Amino acid sequence: MHPQAVFSHEELRLLAEGLNVAEDSVSDYFRLSEGFWCRHPFEVRTLAELEPAEVTPEALAQVLRLRKADARRLRGRDFWRICFQDHNFLEAMHREKASELFLPMLTYVMVHELVHVVRFATFVQLFELDQERRQAEEAKVHRLSAEVLKKVRLPHLEQVLDSYENFAATLSPEGHC
């Protein structure tokens, strides 16, 4: 367990709800086949499950590319780990005094990270980027995330989308979600 704040059982339930909405919305937007997520698997870990190297003070979440060994293949298979930074998220929610934004913000962050996974997995964007390209990619993914969420009906989601630029700027000078 980490000394920082971690999600409660109810907050984990909301994270799962946000992830379901995000996965469906991203799949619909990009017209992904039913097998896409099987071919490009991902997992979500929260702070209590993260290794020290996966914890960052600079983001609400981050995507890591990992390689799983596969005896049937010459090289391992990539999979994606979304490392949710509970401590940063909870701090932001506390600072904003906006508990009604908890689920829509979780949903936005999960969409954002899944858009990254889609772009990396399909080689629309390389995973390894220099700082300048990373900032451009973050801006692109933010715009795509807002597009993905246009048709989602979730209370206060519009407020999250409208204020996200300022919200993100307070969390990360590099522009990470």
C-alpha positions in Angstrom: 0.0 0.0 0.0 1.2 3.5 -0.8 1.2 6.3 1.8 -0.8 8.5 -0.7 -4.6 8.4 -0.8 -6.1 5.5 -2.6 -9.6 5.0 -4.0 -12.3 3.6 -1.7 -14.5 0.7 -2.6 -17.2 3.1 -3.9 -14.6 5.1 -5.9 -13.3 1.9 -7.4 -16.9 1.0 -8.4 -17.2 4.4 -10.1 -13.9 3.8 -11.9 -15.2 0.5 -13.2 -18.4 2.3 -14.4 -16.4 5.0 -16.1 -14.2 2.4 -17.7 -17.2 0.6 -19.2 -18.6 3.8 -20.6 -15.1 4.7 -22.0 -14.5 1.3 -23.6 -17.9 1.3 -25.3 -17.5 4.9 -26.4 -14.0 4.5 -27.8 -15.0 1.3 -29.6 -18.0 2.9 -31.2 -16.1 6.1 -32.2 -13.2 4.2 -33.8 -15.5 1.4 -35.1 -13.4 -1.2 -33.5 -14.1 -4.8 -34.2 -15.2 -7.0 -31.3 -11.7 -8.6 -31.3 -9.8 -5.4 -31.1 -9.3 -5.4 -27.3 -8.3 -9.1 -27.4 -5.6 -8.4 -30.0 -4.5 -5.2 -28.1 -5.2 -6.1 -24.5 -5.0 -3.5 -21.7 -5.4 -3.5 -17.9 -6.2 -0.8 -15.5 -4.3 -0.6 -12.2 -4.9 1.9 -9.4 -2.3 3.3 -7.0 -2.6 0.3 -4.6 -1.5 -2.0 -7.4 1.2 0.1 -8.9 5.0 -0.5 -8.7 6.9 2.5 -7.4 8.2 3.3 -10.9 4.6 3.5 -12.2 3.6 6.2 -9.8 3.9 9.8 -11.0 3.0 13.1 -9.4 2.4 14.6 -12.8 -0.7 12.9 -14.2 -4.1 11.5 -13.4 -3.2 8.4 -15.4 -0.6 7.2 -17.7 -0.3 4.4 -20.3 2.7 2.0 -20.3 3.6 -0.4 -23.1 4.6 -3.8 -21.7 5.6 -7.0 -23.3 4.2 -10.4 -22.3 6.3 -13.4 -23.2 4.7 -15.9 -25.5 6.3 -19.3 -26.1 4.4 -19.6 -29.4 5.9 -16.5 -30.9 9.4 -15.4 -31.6 8.8 -12.2 -29.7 6.5 -11.3 -26.9 3.2 -9.6 -27.3 2.6 -6.0 -26.4 -0.1 -5.1 -23.9 -1.0 -1.8 -22.3 -1.3 -0.9 -18.7 -3.2 2.2 -17.7 -1.8 3.3 -14.4 -4.5 5.4 -12.6 -2.9 7.8 -10.1 -5.6 7.9 -7.4 -3.6 10.3 -5.2 -3.5 13.0 -8.0 -7.1 12.4 -9.0 -8.4 12.6 -5.4 -6.3 15.7 -4.7 -7.7 17.4 -7.8 -11.3 16.5 -6.8 -10.6 17.8 -3.3 -9.0 21.0 -4.6 -11.9 21.6 -7.0 -14.5 20.8 -4.3 -16.6 19.2 -7.1 -17.7 15.7 -6.0 -20.4 15.7 -8.7 -17.5 15.7 -11.3 -16.0 12.4 -10.0 -17.7 10.0 -12.4 -17.5 12.2 -15.5 -13.9 13.0 -14.8 -13.0 9.3 -14.3 -14.8 8.6 -17.6 -12.9 11.4 -19.4 -9.6 10.2 -18.1 -10.3 6.6 -19.1 -11.5 7.7 -22.6 -8.3 9.7 -23.0 -6.1 6.8 -22.0 -7.9 4.4 -24.3 -7.6 6.8 -27.2 -3.9 6.7 -26.6 -4.0 2.9 -26.6 -5.9 2.8 -29.9 -3.5 5.3 -31.5 -0.4 3.4 -30.2 -1.7 -0.1 -31.0 -2.7 0.8 -34.5 0.6 2.8 -35.1 -1.2 6.0 -35.8 1.2 7.4 -33.2 4.5 6.0 -32.0 4.7 5.3 -28.3 8.2 6.8 -27.8 8.0 10.6 -28.4 10.1 13.6 -27.6 8.7 16.4 -25.5 7.5 18.5 -28.4 5.7 15.6 -30.1 4.3 14.4 -26.8 2.6 17.8 -26.2 1.1 17.7 -29.7 -0.1 14.2 -29.1 -1.7 15.1 -25.8 -3.6 18.0 -27.5 -4.7 15.7 -30.3 -5.9 13.0 -27.9 -7.7 15.6 -25.8 -9.6 16.8 -29.0 -10.4 13.2 -29.9 -11.5 12.4 -26.4 -14.0 15.3 -26.5 -15.3 14.0 -29.8 -15.7 10.5 -28.4 -17.7 11.8 -25.5 -20.0 14.1 -27.5 -22.8 11.5 -27.6 -22.4 10.2 -24.1 -25.1 11.3 -21.7 -23.6 11.7 -18.2 -24.4 14.4 -15.7 -21.7 17.1 -15.6 -19.7 15.6 -18.4 -20.0 18.9 -20.4 -18.7 20.8 -17.5 -15.6 18.5 -17.4 -15.0 18.9 -21.1 -15.5 22.7 -21.0 -13.0 23.1 -18.1 -10.6 20.3 -18.8 -7.9 22.6 -20.3 -7.5 24.6 -17.1 -8.0 21.5 -15.0 -5.1 19.6 -16.7 -2.9 22.6 -16.7 -2.9 22.6 -12.9 -1.8 19.0 -12.8 0.9 18.6 -15.4 3.3 21.0 -16.9 4.1 18.4 -19.6 0.4 18.2 -20.7 -0.2 14.6 -19.5 -3.7 13.6 -18.7 
